[in-house]
């Protein structure tokens, strides 16, 4: 069997100038402070720690040594063995067992597309964040071609389809999607009291079945199609602390 095509294999340090992970975590790194308590919602097993070979991305995602507390939370008990955090906990009935206003930064990487109860989720974010704290999330835009395909294909078939589209992705990292919090308007409605710094970001194609020619065709589509059909939504919200002009960092 031929080896899966990797478009970054010939690039210095193994990442593209349109790497969404570098962009997203670079932005998060810019607001972190050594005294921060950071919560990673949907931390899972820490897949990037085991599977990502790119040194640049690994450094940016290695938040633990940069802050005072780095907490992983997930509905899956596998999070309890996540080695990338200082502590871990289970999400049960939509609730995270942490104190009110105890977190400086909350991140949710490819989690929002799985949230079915938007109101309960947004209330939990508001409860946990300190005044002036940040909520940072990355998720496909609702009208991105991947999101549209995910809604067309039933959730029970997602593992088979995604395993073909992303040969290096493991089945244990695939979960049902609903796409109820995946536009900037959705975010604004769910978090009306937050300062909103969200934006769309179009990275290199991620779904190309490990095929060189399909990758080139998808790259062409990324340049041709309107942004909402190819972009991820990068969510950066700041909880009000009484001074709308003050920014952390």
C-alpha positions in Angstrom: 0.0 0.0 0.0 1.4 3.4 -1.0 2.2 6.0 1.7 -0.4 8.7 2.3 0.5 12.0 0.7 1.6 14.8 3.1 1.8 18.2 1.5 4.0 19.6 4.3 6.6 16.9 4.2 8.9 19.0 2.0 8.3 22.2 4.0 10.7 23.5 6.7 9.6 22.2 10.1 6.6 20.4 8.6 3.9 23.1 8.6 2.3 25.3 6.0 1.9 29.1 6.1 -1.8 28.4 6.2 -1.7 26.0 9.2 -4.9 26.6 11.2 -3.4 25.0 14.3 -0.4 27.4 14.3 -2.8 30.3 13.8 -5.2 29.3 16.5 -2.8 28.3 19.2 -0.5 31.2 18.4 -3.4 33.5 19.2 -4.0 31.6 22.5 -0.3 31.8 23.4 -0.4 35.6 23.0 -2.9 36.0 25.9 -1.5 33.4 28.4 0.0 34.5 31.7 2.1 32.3 34.1 -0.5 32.8 36.8 -3.4 31.6 34.6 -5.8 28.7 35.2 -6.6 27.3 31.7 -9.4 24.8 30.9 -9.4 22.6 27.8 -13.0 21.4 27.1 -12.9 18.3 25.0 -9.3 17.5 25.9 -9.9 13.8 25.3 -6.8 11.6 25.3 -4.5 14.5 24.2 -4.4 13.1 20.6 -2.0 15.8 19.4 0.6 14.7 22.0 0.7 11.2 20.5 -0.1 11.8 16.9 1.3 15.2 15.7 4.9 15.0 14.5 5.2 18.7 13.8 7.4 20.4 16.4 6.0 23.9 15.8 2.5 22.7 16.5 3.5 20.7 19.5 5.3 23.6 21.1 2.3 25.9 20.7 -0.1 23.3 22.1 2.0 22.5 25.1 0.2 24.9 27.4 1.0 23.1 30.7 4.5 24.6 31.3 3.2 28.1 30.5 0.5 28.5 33.2 -0.2 27.7 36.8 -3.1 25.2 36.1 -4.0 23.4 32.9 -7.2 21.4 33.3 -8.6 18.9 30.8 -12.3 18.2 30.8 -14.3 15.8 28.6 -17.4 13.6 28.7 -15.2 10.6 27.8 -13.3 9.0 30.8 -10.2 8.7 28.6 -9.5 12.3 29.6 -8.5 11.1 33.1 -5.3 9.7 31.6 -4.5 12.7 29.4 -0.8 13.4 30.0 -0.8 17.0 28.6 -2.5 18.7 31.6 -1.9 19.3 35.3 -5.3 17.8 36.2 -8.3 16.3 34.5 -12.1 16.0 35.2 -15.2 14.5 33.7 -18.1 16.6 32.3 -21.4 15.1 33.6 -24.8 16.3 32.5 -23.1 19.3 30.9 -21.5 20.4 34.1 -17.8 20.8 34.8 -16.8 20.2 38.5 -14.9 23.5 38.9 -15.6 26.6 41.0 -17.4 29.6 39.7 -15.1 32.2 38.2 -12.0 30.1 38.7 -10.7 30.0 35.1 -8.8 32.6 33.1 -8.9 31.0 29.7 -11.2 28.3 28.3 -10.3 26.6 25.0 -12.5 24.3 23.0 -10.8 22.9 19.9 -13.2 21.3 17.5 -15.9 21.0 20.2 -18.6 23.5 19.3 -19.9 21.4 16.4 -20.8 18.7 19.0 -22.7 21.0 21.3 -26.5 20.1 21.3 -27.6 22.3 24.3 -26.2 25.7 23.4 -27.8 27.5 26.3 -26.5 25.1 28.9 -23.0 25.2 27.4 -22.8 29.0 27.2 -24.0 29.3 30.8 -21.3 27.0 31.9 -18.7 29.0 30.1 -20.0 32.2 31.8 -20.0 30.5 35.2 -16.4 29.3 35.0 -14.7 32.4 33.5 -13.3 35.1 35.6 -14.1 38.7 34.7 -11.8 39.6 31.8 -11.3 35.9 31.0 -11.2 34.5 27.5 -13.1 31.8 25.7 -11.2 30.5 22.6 -12.7 27.9 20.2 -12.0 26.5 16.7 -14.8 24.9 14.7 -15.9 24.5 11.1 -18.3 27.2 9.9 -21.8 25.8 9.5 -21.7 26.3 5.7 -18.2 24.9 5.2 -18.2 22.0 2.8 -17.1 19.6 5.5 -19.9 20.7 7.8 -22.5 20.4 5.0 -21.2 16.9 4.2 -21.4 15.9 7.9 -25.0 16.9 8.0 -25.8 15.0 4.9 -24.1 11.8 6.1 -25.7 10.2 9.1 -23.6 10.3 12.3 -23.3 6.5 12.4 -21.3 6.6 9.1 -19.0 9.4 10.1 -16.2 7.1 11.3 -16.0 5.3 8.0 -16.2 8.5 5.9 -13.7 10.4 8.0 -11.3 7.5 8.1 -11.2 7.6 4.3 -11.0 11.4 4.1 -8.3 11.7 6.8 -6.4 8.4 6.8 -4.3 9.4 9.8 -7.3 10.2 12.0 -8.2 7.5 14.6 -11.8 6.3 15.1 -11.7 7.1 18.9 -11.3 10.8 17.9 -14.5 11.0 15.9 -17.8 12.1 17.6 -21.4 13.0 16.5 -21.9 16.5 15.2 -24.9 18.9 15.3 -23.6 22.3 14.2 -25.7 24.6 16.3 -23.0 27.0 17.4 -21.1 27.4 14.1 -21.5 30.9 12.8 -20.5 34.3 14.1 -24.2 35.2 14.6 -24.6 31.9 16.6 -21.7 32.9 18.8 -23.0 36.5 19.3 -26.5 35.2 20.3 -25.1 32.6 22.7 -22.6 35.0 24.4 -24.3 38.5 24.1 -22.3 40.0 27.0 -18.9 39.1 25.7 -16.5 41.2 23.6 -16.3 39.3 20.3 -13.0 39.0 18.4 -14.0 36.1 16.3 -13.1 35.7 12.6 -13.1 33.2 9.7 -9.8 31.5 8.8 -9.2 29.4 5.7 -6.4 26.9 6.2 -5.0 24.3 3.8 -7.3 21.4 2.9 -7.5 18.7 5.6 -9.8 16.3 3.9 -8.1 14.9 0.7 -7.9 11.1 1.4 -4.1 11.3 1.5 -4.2 11.9 -2.3 -1.8 14.4 -4.0 -4.2 15.2 -6.8 -7.3 15.6 -4.7 -5.3 17.9 -2.4 -4.4 20.1 -5.3 -8.0 20.2 -6.5 -9.2 21.0 -3.0 -6.6 23.8 -2.7 -8.0 25.3 -5.9 -11.5 25.2 -4.5 -10.3 26.9 -1.3 -9.2 29.9 -3.4 -12.3 29.9 -5.6 -15.2 29.4 -3.2 -16.6 32.1 -0.9 -15.0 32.1 2.5 -17.9 30.6 4.5 -17.8 27.5 2.3 -14.1 26.7 3.1 -13.3 28.5 6.4 -13.1 27.5 10.0 -14.6 29.8 12.6 -12.1 31.0 15.1 -13.9 32.2 18.3 -12.2 34.6 20.7 -14.5 36.1 23.3 -13.6 38.2 26.3 -15.9 38.3 29.4 -16.6 41.9 30.3 -14.7 43.2 33.3 -16.2 46.6 33.4 -13.7 48.2 31.0 -14.6 47.4 27.4 -11.3 48.9 26.2 -9.0 46.8 28.3 -7.3 43.8 26.8 -5.3 41.1 28.5 -1.7 40.7 27.5 
